[in-house]
Amino acid sequence: MTTHGTRTNALTEALLDRFLGEVRALAPVAVWAHGSLGGGDYQEGRSDLDMIAVLAGPIGPATAWNVAELHARLRTHPLAPLLHCTYLSDATTANPEWRHLTWAHSQLFRRTVSPVTRRELHSFGRVLYGKVPGELLPLVRDRQLTDYVVRDLRDNYRPAVDKARLWTRDVWVDLGLVTFARATMTVREGSLISKREALDLLPGLGAPMEVVEDIARRRYRQEGRPVGDGWPERRAELTRGFLGPAIDRLVASYG
């Protein structure tokens, strides 16, 4: 196993070993980890285990069935719900618009492999088996990456800011602020940063410090001020008040 850029705990490594043992029956060309596991900010029990498996030959109904059974066999592991994997055919890796078979959130569906994921794989992907990303994936141009992150903010996150009920949930607060900080760094410098680096960047971007501290406390189990009644609603108001105008400014300045 070749690793790049992160340490994991025994429970995580046990699941990765089981996953690799299962996926080898599908004759993979390569298996890679990206996201927090590749980028060095992995938090066991909180971070997703984001995988890419490249298989030889086309991925038809029989392979989809085998993938579903594979993940069903892993379900007894306590971290299995956090393990997500997209399955690429070696003939379709170069097509950024191709919707690949994916196991995530305990179900099978199809999705593309985004320019952010592709850049992560080239920059700090963790090679679990087989070929390195550079042998199979085309490089992502800076303009392509920037276009994608700005479009994602404009078309997905900005409309969501107007849906107040979403922002009382931890996942929206965390993902919204971290994604905005990471997108800002990509637009400014063409680089990708970790979630930890994004949290460090947020106060300088004007994000409410109470909310940044709340995310850090939950993600990194840090000590912090006790949370009182009504905090989810107040946090939602603070987050939306910052994020809507901030996204508008970034999109306008990029355009």
N, C-alpha and C positions, 0 to 999 in steps of 0.2 A: 504494500500500500504506500503510495506517495502522498504526502500531506503538504499543504501550503497554508500557513498563517493562522492556525488556531489549535487550541488544546480542548479536549473534551473529557468528560467524566466516564467512569466505567460503564454506567448504565447506557449512555449514548453509544459507546463503542460496541457494547454487546448487541444493541439493535442494528448498528451498521453492519456488523459481522453476519448477523442473521439475514439481513436484507441482501447482502452480497451473495450469501450462500443460496438464497432463493432465486435471485435474478440471474445467476449464471446459467440456470436451466433454460433461459431464453436466448442464450448465446450472444451476450452483448459485445459490441465493439469497444464500448467505453462506458464507465459510470463516473459521474462527477457530482460534487456537492458545491452549492453556491450559497448566496445569502449570508446570514450570520455565521454559519458553520464554516464557510470558506473565508469570510472576511475578518475573523478574529474577534467577534463580539458575541459569540454564542453563549447563551444562558440556559443550562440544562433545565428542562421542565417548563420553560417559558418560550424559548425560540423554536421556530419551525425547523425541521430537518428537510431542506430543499434539495432535491436530487434531479439529475438528468441522466437517463439511460439511453444510449444510442444502440439500437439493435440492427443486426444485419437483415436485409430484405424487407419486404413490405409488412406493415402491421395491419392484419386483417381481423375478422371476428374471432378466430381461434386464439390469436395472441391476446386480444382484449380479454377473453375469458380467462386465459392463464394469468394475466396480470391481476385480475380481480381475485382469483383464487390465491395468488401469491400474497396479496395484502391481507386477505382474510386469515391466512395462516399466521400472520404477524400480530394479529389484533390483541393477543393476550399480553403483549409487552406494554408496560405502562406508558412508554413514549410513542407508541405506534400511531395514535391520533395526530401527532405532530409531524409525522413523516409524509411528505408529499413528493411525488415523482412524475415527471413528464417523460414519455417514451417517444424518442425520435427514431425514424428510419435513417439509415446511413445515406439513403437516396434523397432525403428531404431536409437535411440539416441546413443547407444553404438558403432555403426559402424562408424569409422572415414572416411571410403571411400564412404559412402552413399551420393548420390547427392540429396539434399533436394530441394523441391519447394521454390523458393525465389522471392520476389518482390523487385526490386531495379531499379533505373534509369527509372522508369515509364514502366517497363515491367516484365513479368514472365519468369523465367528460372530456371535451377537447378544447385546447387553447393554444395560442401562439407562444413562442419563446421570445420575450420582449427584447428590445435592444439593450435595456438595462441588464437583464440576465445574461445576455451574450457578452456584454462588456465585462461583467463580473467574472464570468468564466475565463475570459482571456487574462484578466488582471490578477485574480486571486482564487480561481477555482481550485477546489481540492480534488485531486485525481484519486479515486478509489479503486479504479480498475481500468486497464487498457490504455488507449491512446489519449494524448493530451488534447485540450480543446483546439489549440492552434492547428492540429492536423485535420480537423473536421469542420470547424466553424469559420466562416469568413470574418474578418475584422469588422468592427462597427465604427464607421466614420464619426468624428466629433459632431458634425452637423446632424447626422441621423439620430444620435443619442440626444442631443439638445432638443431637436424637434419633438421627439417622443415625450420627454419629461414635461415640456411646456404644454403639449397637447393633453397629456394625462391630467395635469393640474386644471387646465381650462375646461376640459370636457367631462371630467369625472369628479374631481374634488370640489371645484367651484360650485357646481349645482348642488352638491351634497351639503355645502355650508348652509344653504337656505332651509334645510330640513332639520329643524331644531331637535327633534326627538332622537336623531342619531347620535348627537354629541354628548348625551348623558352616559354613553357606553365607553368603557376604557379603550376598546379597540379602535374606535374612530378618532378619539383624541390622540392616542399614541401614533397611529398610522398617519393621520393628517399632518401633524406637526413635524414628525420625522421626515415624511415624504417631501414636505415643503422645503425643509432645510437642505435635504440632499439634492433636490432639484435646483435650488439656488446655487449650490456649489458646482453642480454640473454646468449650469448656464454660465457662471462666472469663469470657471477654470477648466471645464471639460473633464472633471474628475469625479470619481465616486467615493463617498465617505461612508463610514460605518454608522450604526445607530448611535453609538456612544459619541462619536464625533459630531453627529447631527444635534444631539442634545446640548453639547458644549457650544455649538454655534447659535442655537436658538435665541438666547438672551440678547446677543448682539444684533439680531434681526428684529428685535422688538417684541418677541413672544413674552407673554405674561410669566414672570418668574415662578409664581405659585403653581402654575400648570406644569412647567418644566420640572420643578422639584417633585411634583406628584408622579410624573412619569418615571423619573430616576428612582424614586423610592420604591415603586412597584417593580420596575424591571430589574433593579440591582439590589433590592432588599435593603435600601439605605434607610437610616434613621431620618425622621422628618417630623414636622409639626402634626399633631393629631388632626384628623379630618372631622369636621363637625357636620351636623345635620344640614342638609341643603347643599352640600359641596358638589355633588354631581351636576346639579342645575347651575350653580355659580361657575363651575369649571367649564360647562358647555357655553355659557354666555361669554366668558373670557376668551375661550378658544375661537369661537365663531367671530367675535369682535376683532380679533387679530387676523385670523386666517383669510377671511373674505377680502379685505382691502389689500393684504399682503400678496395674495395670488393675483389680484387685479393689477397691482403695480408691476409684478414680475412679468406677467404676460404682456402688458403694455410696453415695458422697456425692451423686451425681447423683440416684439414686433416692430 
